[in-house]
């Protein structure tokens, strides 16, 4: 049984309405990729760097940062961690994360004091269904391994920050959930855009049933029946159907947001007023 909040045409406005001056010249990026950027292989250890935010070029890598200094930087702050999906090259991740930074800097919103991006090795897509199908199967174990590798840093940040929320896209949902699985911590909110997990996966007796106990506020699934990534073999995925639970989702923990009227491509969530307009209002109510 599902409780679904449908997003109205009010939220079909272009994302450019968020284009405000960024709140910082750089932000922290945690990379699990070899040489920081390569999408196919893991680095030997998690790398932390300050990355320059630019509106007209790729990320410029600035100085490295030690975990202790990042922990000090987030102390007492409201932090949002971004996790992309599979097949996301470095420039594309940059573009997605930059858009969220612009939203977070919006004068009317300012729901977060700090945004941190994650890069994990989810391979690279090509204009080939066969290739991309193989990538899906190879990226799945990488997502699980990435979550395990991220879990230590997530625990440190959750301990030091005032609050930590996670915003994921597609297979990034698995990265986040495996990070929570490997640490006894609580985050504030878990926002799942187009989650590539089963619609029933958050039930107590299912694979990610632990997630409800790892989140203080809400787990919100943004889904679309018009997302082509789930149209054929993915119709039982949460990204197509939302969260399906044994109990009605009118309780405090779970929420479905039907973005079908606004989302017609898999990556459109990152630039969607349907998503970020809702988050602005939701986070304002929390403050």
Rosetta blueprint (number, residue, H / E / L):
1 X L
2 X L
3 X L
4 X E
5 X E
6 X E
7 X L
8 X L
9 X H
10 X H
11 X H
12 X H
13 X L
14 X L
15 X H
16 X H
17 X H
18 X H
19 X L
20 X L
21 X L
22 X L
23 X L
24 X L
25 X L
26 X E
27 X E
28 X E
29 X E
30 X E
31 X E
32 X E
33 X E
34 X L
35 X L
36 X L
37 X L
38 X L
39 X L
40 X L
41 X L
42 X E
43 X E
44 X E
45 X E
46 X E
47 X E
48 X E
49 X E
50 X E
51 X E
52 X E
53 X L
54 X L
55 X L
56 X L
57 X L
58 X L
59 X L
60 X E
61 X E
62 X E
63 X E
64 X E
65 X L
66 X L
67 X H
68 X H
69 X H
70 X H
71 X H
72 X H
73 X H
74 X H
75 X L
76 X L
77 X L
78 X E
79 X E
80 X E
81 X E
82 X E
83 X E
84 X L
85 X L
86 X L
87 X L
88 X L
89 X L
90 X H
91 X H
92 X H
93 X H
94 X H
95 X H
96 X H
97 X H
98 X H
99 X H
100 X H
101 X H
102 X H
103 X H
104 X H
105 X L
106 X L
107 X L
108 X L
109 X L
110 X L
111 X L
112 X L
113 X L
114 X E
115 X E
116 X E
117 X E
118 X E
119 X E
120 X L
121 X L
122 X L
123 X L
124 X L
125 X L
126 X L
127 X L
128 X L
129 X H
130 X H
131 X H
132 X H
133 X H
134 X H
135 X H
136 X H
137 X H
138 X H
139 X H
140 X H
141 X H
142 X H
143 X H
144 X H
145 X H
146 X H
147 X H
148 X H
149 X H
150 X H
151 X H
152 X H
153 X H
154 X H
155 X H
156 X H
157 X H
158 X H
159 X H
160 X H
161 X L
162 X L
163 X E
164 X E
165 X E
166 X E
167 X E
168 X E
169 X E
170 X L
171 X L
172 X H
173 X H
174 X H
175 X H
176 X H
177 X H
178 X H
179 X H
180 X H
181 X H
182 X L
183 X L
184 X L
185 X L
186 X L
187 X E
188 X L
189 X L
190 X E
191 X E
192 X E
193 X E
194 X L
195 X L
196 X L
197 X L
198 X E
199 X L
200 X L
201 X L
202 X L
203 X L
204 X L
205 X L
206 X L
207 X L
208 X L
209 X L
210 X L
211 X H
212 X H
213 X H
214 X H
215 X E
216 X L
217 X L
218 X L
219 X E
220 X E
221 X E
222 X E
223 X E
224 X L
225 X L
226 X L
227 X L
228 X H
229 X H
230 X H
231 X L
232 X L
233 X L
234 X L
235 X L
236 X L
237 X E
238 X H
239 X H
240 X H
241 X H
242 X L
243 X L
244 X L
245 X L
246 X L
247 X L
248 X L
249 X L
250 X L
251 X L
252 X L
253 X L
254 X E
255 X E
256 X E
257 X E
258 X E
259 X L
260 X L
261 X L
262 X L
263 X L
264 X L
265 X L
266 X H
267 X H
268 X H
269 X H
270 X H
271 X H
272 X L
273 X H
274 X H
275 X H
276 X H
277 X H
278 X H
279 X H
280 X H
281 X H
282 X H
283 X H
284 X H
285 X H
286 X H
287 X L
